Amino acid sequence: MQALGFSALIFDCDGVLVDSEAIHVAVEMELLREMGLAYEWEAYLSRFVGLGVPEFHAALAEDYAKLGQGLFPDDFGPCLHDRAWPRIESELTALPGAAELAARFEGPIAVASSSITPKLHRKLALTGLSDTFAPHIYSADQVARGKPAPDLFLFAADKIESDPATCLVIEDSVHGVTAALAAGMTAFGFTGGGHADSGLSARLLAAGATATFLSHDAIAAHLFPA
């Protein structure tokens, strides 16, 4: 059913549909420490989670340049993949209630993720969510600019033929919330992923999320009151 005036529902993937951010962040921070880049968990989540891959690598390259150790390694992406993907393949799970929330919504639904297309589709396949969202599964590599730019959300809204002003986005990152608002959409913050720290809700609200929720069941209860 439609809910609270929203015509379409757009989900981020990592940390919203699948519990992958805890894996990605742990592996990324480990590899970066080995390269001399050490970050506090909360600072890392605020700065980097939700960015498109080019934007993520560009931000890291700026920090690496300050170390005076030359150019940011060209093989960072492949090294990260080689460490993270065995864990993704063996450990990844869907976040509870996501598929049920999508099924209850009568309007169009989509995924709009910073993961590159092949990895995005693989994560959804591993967790049994592909059929829930196909064919409306969209990646930042399909647009000119990733989050926090609005391009991906506007692209998804166009594909599902929905007015951005009546689209609801479910996001777990400051960059994702920023992108949704820049697209003229409403954003709900999701704090139920394994990577979420105690300050995530406050950061999402400060970024402009209308409300934050610890579970998809809580979102459903809000959208579809008895």
Order of alpha helices (4+ residues) and beta strands (2+ residues): beta-alpha-alpha-alpha-alpha-alpha-beta-alpha-alpha-beta-alpha-beta-alpha-beta-alpha-beta-alpha
